[in-house]
Amino acid sequence: MPGRSRGRSAVLTMSRKINVAIVGLGFGSEFIPIYQRHPQANMYAICQRSKEKLEQVGKAFGVEKRYQSFEDVLRDPAVDAVHINSPIHLHASQSIAALRAGKHVACTVPACTTIEEAREIVKASKESGKTYMMMETVVWSREYLYVRELRDTGKLGRIQFVRGSHLQNMAGWPGYWEGLPPMHYATHCVSPCLGIVNGEAEFVSCLGSGRISEARIAKYGSPFAFETAHFKVRNQDVAGEVTRYLFDAARQYRESFDCYGSETSFEWQLTEHDDPVLHLGGETVEKVKIPDYAHLLPEAIRPFTTQGVYDMSENAHLSFIQGSGHGGSHPHLAHEFISAVADRRPSFPDLYQSVNWTMVGILAHESSMRGGEKIHLPNFRGI
């Protein structure tokens, strides 16, 4: 049925461990100890332009193979897979280069910034026969896994509507974020909406609202404080709505996902430290405590759903703090990528979902600049 998740094999079929190289050691450092303890992975190499940071992280985690050059990583025949955590503008070019070099690729969000880049990622992955997975945290978070369980057990009934929001003040982040169009970084709210129906968007329409400072507008030519988009799910009678802001609004961080079913609906809490609610029909509402899903993982990496590199203040990373720990998703992401490579199966999200979910946001911003014009997404499966 639509929306069913792919099961992960309990037995990995690859005969040797997969050599992983992590590129970018800010947020990327979070994954080093996970790969080190994963039963089917070998944390082989790290890559960082700054030699000081490279040596610091390498010594801290005992990773001996260290590269300052991404090109040198790709030239190393021992590298099976690269996990890319570079700045956004490098995601597509580095992913394409790695795929063409015969490496499997895991890339932090978003996958790309243009339709042309999306097409090249698809083409490079298909031609190389290598796995490409966008490492979207939300579709492996506790909350998403809880709603997925409601779906798979039939408790939701028929999914009727989905809605997401990612409200985050990004003042103080690295300079390339300043003035970024809100929907250019929309995968955290788009992905759970499309993931829960195992779908892709057919078209999108978006309106911008408000105005950011003139200095920020100048960087990308994007004036809006908020952008809100509607999209239609291809080949399904389901639609969704997503809202995103980055600057110049007063709102506590919220990365949310609502799913409305014919029998049960799930709504994210309005404020931090509150609990989400289930609507059970009529006027019945029940607050719920979201369980951890570490039991879905190999035993060695289960602790990482509740702790990691950034759980201590001296190692704090803004994406981890503002994202409330990313819902315990990091070990699930690493395991999904490694097991997909080992089992020679599509990952979740797969190649096509990764670029489609990214392009919803890219084309939503384009729509907002055209006053809400409806824009169709390419069907990347036809490339």
C-alpha positions as CSV (number, residue, x, y, z in Angstrom):
1,M,0.0,0.0,0.0
2,P,1.1,3.6,-0.5
3,G,3.1,4.8,2.5
4,R,4.5,1.4,3.6
5,S,8.1,1.7,4.6
6,R,10.8,-0.6,3.3
7,G,12.0,-3.1,5.9
8,R,15.7,-3.3,6.8
9,S,17.3,-6.7,6.6
10,A,18.5,-8.1,9.8
11,V,21.4,-9.7,8.0
12,L,23.8,-7.6,6.1
13,T,24.9,-9.2,2.9
14,M,28.2,-7.5,2.2
15,S,31.1,-9.7,3.3
16,R,33.4,-6.9,4.5
17,K,33.0,-3.7,6.4
18,I,32.3,-0.6,4.4
19,N,35.1,2.1,4.5
20,V,33.5,5.4,5.2
21,A,35.1,8.9,4.7
22,I,33.4,11.8,6.4
23,V,33.8,15.2,4.6
24,G,33.2,18.2,6.8
25,L,33.8,18.0,10.6
26,G,31.4,20.5,12.1
27,F,28.1,18.7,12.2
28,G,29.8,15.7,10.5
29,S,31.8,14.9,13.7
30,E,28.6,13.7,15.3
31,F,28.7,10.6,13.0
32,I,32.3,9.5,13.6
33,P,31.6,7.4,16.8
34,I,28.5,6.0,15.2
35,Y,30.3,4.6,12.2
36,Q,33.2,3.5,14.5
37,R,30.8,1.2,16.4
38,H,28.5,0.1,13.6
39,P,29.0,-3.6,12.9
40,Q,29.2,-3.2,9.2
41,A,31.2,0.1,8.9
42,N,34.8,1.1,9.1
43,M,35.3,4.7,10.0
44,Y,38.2,4.9,7.6
45,A,39.0,8.6,6.9
46,I,38.0,12.2,7.6
47,C,38.4,15.3,5.5
48,Q,38.5,19.0,6.5
49,R,40.1,22.0,4.8
50,S,41.4,23.4,8.1
51,K,44.4,21.4,9.1
52,E,44.1,22.4,12.8
53,K,40.5,21.2,12.9
54,L,41.4,18.0,11.0
55,E,44.2,17.1,13.4
56,Q,42.1,18.0,16.4
57,V,39.1,15.8,15.4
58,G,41.4,13.0,14.1
59,K,43.2,12.7,17.4
60,A,40.0,13.0,19.5
61,F,38.4,10.0,17.7
62,G,41.5,8.1,16.7
63,V,41.0,8.4,13.0
64,E,44.4,8.1,11.4
65,K,43.5,8.6,7.7
66,R,43.1,12.4,7.3
67,Y,42.6,14.5,4.2
68,Q,42.5,18.3,3.6
69,S,41.5,17.8,0.0
70,F,38.2,16.3,-1.1
71,E,39.8,15.3,-4.4
72,D,42.3,13.2,-2.5
73,V,39.5,11.4,-0.7
74,L,38.0,10.5,-4.1
75,R,41.4,9.3,-5.4
76,D,41.7,6.8,-2.5
77,P,40.6,3.4,-3.8
78,A,40.0,2.2,-0.3
79,V,37.1,4.6,0.3
80,D,33.8,2.9,-0.4
81,A,31.4,5.6,0.7
82,V,31.6,9.4,1.5
83,H,29.3,11.2,4.0
84,I,29.2,14.8,2.9
85,N,28.6,17.6,5.5
86,S,30.0,20.5,3.6
87,P,28.3,24.0,3.1
88,I,25.1,23.9,1.0
89,H,26.6,25.2,-2.2
90,L,29.0,22.2,-2.3
91,H,26.5,19.4,-1.7
92,A,25.6,18.7,-5.3
93,S,29.1,19.1,-6.9
94,Q,30.7,17.0,-4.3
95,S,28.0,14.3,-4.5
96,I,28.2,14.1,-8.3
97,A,32.0,13.9,-8.2
98,A,31.9,11.2,-5.6
99,L,29.4,9.1,-7.5
100,R,31.4,9.5,-10.7
101,A,34.5,8.3,-8.7
102,G,32.6,5.2,-7.8
103,K,31.8,6.0,-4.2
104,H,28.4,5.6,-2.4
105,V,27.2,8.9,-1.2
106,A,25.3,10.1,1.9
107,C,24.8,13.9,1.9
108,T,23.4,16.2,4.5
109,V,20.4,18.4,3.4
110,P,19.6,19.8,1.0
111,A,20.7,17.6,-1.8
112,C,21.1,20.4,-4.3
113,T,20.1,24.0,-5.1
114,T,18.9,23.7,-8.8
115,I,17.0,21.4,-11.1
116,E,20.1,20.9,-13.2
117,E,22.0,19.7,-10.1
118,A,19.2,17.3,-9.2
119,R,19.3,15.8,-12.7
120,E,23.0,15.4,-12.6
121,I,22.9,13.6,-9.2
122,V,20.3,11.2,-10.5
123,K,22.3,10.6,-13.7
124,A,25.6,10.1,-11.8
125,S,24.0,7.6,-9.4
126,K,22.3,5.6,-12.1
127,E,25.4,5.5,-14.3
128,S,27.7,4.5,-11.5
129,G,25.3,2.1,-9.8
130,K,26.2,3.6,-6.5
131,T,23.8,4.5,-3.6
132,Y,22.8,8.1,-3.1
133,M,20.9,9.0,0.1
134,M,20.0,12.5,1.5
135,M,20.6,12.3,5.2
136,E,17.3,13.9,6.3
137,T,17.1,13.8,10.1
138,V,13.3,14.2,10.5
139,V,12.3,11.0,8.7
140,W,14.4,9.0,11.2
141,S,13.4,11.0,14.3
142,R,11.4,9.5,17.2
143,E,8.3,11.5,16.3
144,Y,8.3,10.4,12.7
145,L,8.9,6.8,13.6
146,Y,6.0,7.0,16.1
147,V,3.7,8.3,13.4
148,R,5.0,5.7,10.9
149,E,4.1,3.0,13.5
150,L,0.6,4.5,13.8
151,R,0.4,4.3,10.0
152,D,1.7,0.8,9.7
153,T,-0.5,-0.6,12.4
154,G,-3.6,1.0,10.7
155,K,-4.3,3.3,13.6
156,L,-4.2,6.4,11.5
157,G,-6.7,5.0,9.0
158,R,-6.6,6.8,5.7
159,I,-4.1,9.7,5.6
160,Q,-6.0,12.7,4.5
161,F,-3.6,15.7,4.9
162,V,-0.1,16.5,6.0
163,R,1.5,19.7,7.3
164,G,4.9,20.7,8.4
165,S,6.8,23.8,9.7
166,H,10.4,24.6,10.3
167,L,10.6,27.9,12.2
168,Q,14.2,28.8,13.1
169,N,16.0,32.1,13.7
170,M,19.4,31.6,12.0
171,A,21.0,34.9,12.9
172,G,24.6,34.1,14.0
173,W,25.0,31.1,11.7
174,P,27.9,31.1,9.2
175,G,27.7,34.0,6.6
176,Y,26.3,31.9,3.7
177,W,23.1,31.4,5.6
178,E,22.4,35.2,5.9
179,G,19.4,36.1,3.7
180,L,19.0,32.5,2.3
181,P,15.5,32.1,0.9
182,P,13.4,30.2,3.6
183,M,12.3,27.5,1.2
184,H,15.8,26.7,0.0
185,Y,16.3,24.8,3.3
186,A,12.9,23.2,3.5
187,T,13.6,19.5,3.6
188,H,13.0,19.3,7.4
189,C,9.3,20.2,7.0
190,V,8.8,18.8,3.4
191,S,10.3,15.4,4.0
192,P,8.1,14.0,6.8
193,C,5.0,15.0,4.9
194,L,6.0,13.2,1.8
195,G,7.8,10.4,3.6
196,I,4.8,9.3,5.6
197,V,2.9,8.6,2.3
198,N,6.0,7.3,0.7
199,G,5.4,9.8,-2.0
200,E,6.8,12.6,-4.2
201,A,5.4,16.0,-5.0
202,E,3.8,16.7,-8.4
203,F,3.5,20.5,-8.2
204,V,3.9,23.3,-5.7
205,S,2.5,26.8,-5.1
206,C,4.0,29.2,-2.6
207,L,3.4,32.7,-1.1
208,G,6.0,34.8,0.6
209,S,5.1,37.1,3.5
210,G,6.8,39.9,5.4
211,R,10.2,41.3,4.7
212,I,13.7,40.8,6.1
213,S,16.4,43.5,6.5
214,E,17.7,45.1,3.3
215,A,21.3,43.9,4.1
216,R,20.0,40.3,4.1
217,I,17.9,40.8,1.0
218,A,20.9,41.9,-1.0
219,K,22.7,38.6,-0.6
220,Y,20.2,36.3,-2.4
221,G,17.6,38.8,-3.7
222,S,15.0,37.1,-1.5
223,P,12.8,39.6,0.4
224,F,10.5,37.3,2.4
225,A,10.5,36.6,6.1
226,F,8.1,33.7,5.7
227,E,7.3,31.3,2.8
228,T,4.3,29.0,2.9
229,A,3.8,26.3,0.2
230,H,1.1,23.9,-0.8
231,F,2.0,20.8,-2.8
232,K,0.1,17.9,-4.4
233,V,1.4,14.3,-3.9
234,R,1.9,12.6,-7.3
235,N,-0.5,9.8,-8.0
236,Q,-2.3,10.2,-4.6
237,D,-5.3,12.2,-3.5
238,V,-3.2,13.8,-0.7
239,A,-1.9,17.4,-0.4
240,G,0.3,19.1,2.1
241,E,1.3,22.5,3.4
242,V,4.7,23.6,4.7
243,T,5.8,26.9,6.3
244,R,9.4,28.1,6.8
245,Y,11.2,31.2,8.2
246,L,14.8,32.0,8.9
247,F,15.1,35.7,10.0
248,D,13.3,38.6,11.5
249,A,10.3,37.0,13.3
250,A,9.7,36.4,17.0
251,R,9.1,32.6,17.4
252,Q,10.7,29.8,19.5
253,Y,12.3,27.1,17.4
254,R,9.8,24.6,16.0
255,E,10.5,21.8,13.6
256,S,7.0,20.2,13.3
257,F,5.0,17.6,11.5
258,D,1.2,17.0,11.6
259,C,-0.5,14.0,10.0
260,Y,-4.3,13.8,9.8
261,G,-5.9,10.4,9.4
262,S,-9.5,9.3,9.1
263,E,-9.3,7.4,12.4
264,T,-6.4,9.2,14.3
265,S,-4.5,12.4,13.8
266,F,-1.1,13.4,15.2
267,E,-0.3,17.1,15.9
268,W,3.1,18.4,17.0
269,Q,3.3,20.4,20.2
270,L,3.2,24.2,20.0
271,T,6.1,24.8,22.3
272,E,9.3,23.1,23.5
273,H,9.0,20.6,26.4
274,D,5.3,20.1,25.8
275,D,3.9,16.8,24.4
276,P,2.3,16.1,21.0
277,V,-1.3,15.1,20.9
278,L,-3.4,12.5,19.2
279,H,-7.0,13.3,18.1
280,L,-8.9,10.1,18.4
281,G,-12.2,11.2,16.7
282,G,-14.8,13.6,17.9
283,E,-13.6,15.7,20.7
284,T,-11.2,13.1,22.2
285,V,-7.7,14.4,22.6
286,E,-4.8,12.5,24.2
287,K,-1.3,13.9,25.0
288,V,1.4,11.3,24.2
289,K,5.0,10.6,25.3
290,I,7.1,9.7,22.3
291,P,9.1,6.5,22.9
292,D,12.7,6.0,21.7
293,Y,13.2,3.6,18.8
294,A,16.8,2.4,19.6
295,H,15.5,-1.2,19.4
296,L,15.4,-0.9,15.6
297,L,19.2,-0.5,15.5
298,P,22.2,-2.8,16.0
299,E,22.9,-3.0,19.7
300,A,26.3,-1.3,19.5
301,I,24.9,2.0,18.2
302,R,21.6,2.1,20.2
303,P,23.1,4.5,22.9
304,F,23.5,7.2,20.2
305,T,19.7,7.9,20.0
306,T,20.1,9.7,23.3
307,Q,23.7,10.9,23.4
308,G,26.5,11.9,21.0
309,V,29.3,14.3,20.3
310,Y,27.1,17.4,20.7
311,D,25.3,16.5,23.9
312,M,27.8,18.4,26.0
313,S,28.0,22.2,26.0
314,E,31.6,22.5,25.1
315,N,30.9,20.6,21.9
316,A,27.6,22.3,21.2
317,H,26.6,22.7,17.5
318,L,23.8,25.1,16.6
319,S,22.0,22.6,14.4
320,F,21.9,20.1,17.2
321,I,20.9,22.6,19.9
322,Q,18.2,24.3,17.9
323,G,17.0,21.0,16.5
324,S,16.5,19.5,19.9
325,G,19.1,16.7,19.2
326,H,17.5,15.9,15.9
327,G,15.1,13.5,17.5
328,G,17.7,10.7,18.0
329,S,17.9,10.3,14.2
330,H,21.7,10.1,13.7
331,P,22.3,6.4,14.4
332,H,19.2,5.6,12.3
333,L,20.5,7.6,9.4
334,A,24.0,6.0,9.5
335,H,22.5,2.5,9.8
336,E,20.0,3.1,7.0
337,F,22.8,4.2,4.7
338,I,25.3,1.4,5.6
339,S,22.6,-1.3,5.4
340,A,21.3,0.0,2.1
341,V,24.8,-0.2,0.7
342,A,25.5,-3.6,2.2
343,D,22.1,-5.1,1.1
344,R,22.3,-3.4,-2.3
345,R,18.9,-1.9,-2.0
346,P,17.4,1.6,-2.2
347,S,17.8,3.7,0.9
348,F,15.0,5.7,2.6
349,P,14.9,8.3,1.4
350,D,16.0,6.9,-2.0
351,L,17.7,8.7,-4.8
352,Y,14.5,10.0,-6.4
353,Q,12.8,11.0,-3.1
354,S,16.0,12.9,-2.1
355,V,16.0,15.2,-5.1
356,N,12.2,15.5,-5.2
357,W,11.9,16.5,-1.6
358,T,14.7,19.0,-2.0
359,M,13.2,20.5,-5.2
360,V,9.8,21.1,-3.5
361,G,11.5,23.9,-1.5
362,I,13.6,25.2,-4.4
363,L,10.6,25.5,-6.7
364,A,8.4,26.8,-3.9
365,H,10.7,29.8,-3.5
366,E,10.6,30.3,-7.3
367,S,6.8,30.2,-7.0
368,S,6.8,32.8,-4.3
369,M,8.9,35.2,-6.4
370,R,6.2,34.7,-9.1
371,G,3.3,35.6,-6.8
372,G,2.3,32.0,-6.0
373,E,2.4,30.5,-9.6
374,K,1.9,26.8,-9.6
375,I,5.1,25.0,-10.7
376,H,5.4,21.3,-11.7
377,L,8.3,19.3,-10.5
378,P,10.2,17.1,-13.0
379,N,9.7,13.4,-12.7
380,F,13.3,12.4,-12.0
381,R,12.5,8.7,-12.3
382,G,12.2,9.3,-16.0
383,I,15.8,10.4,-16.4
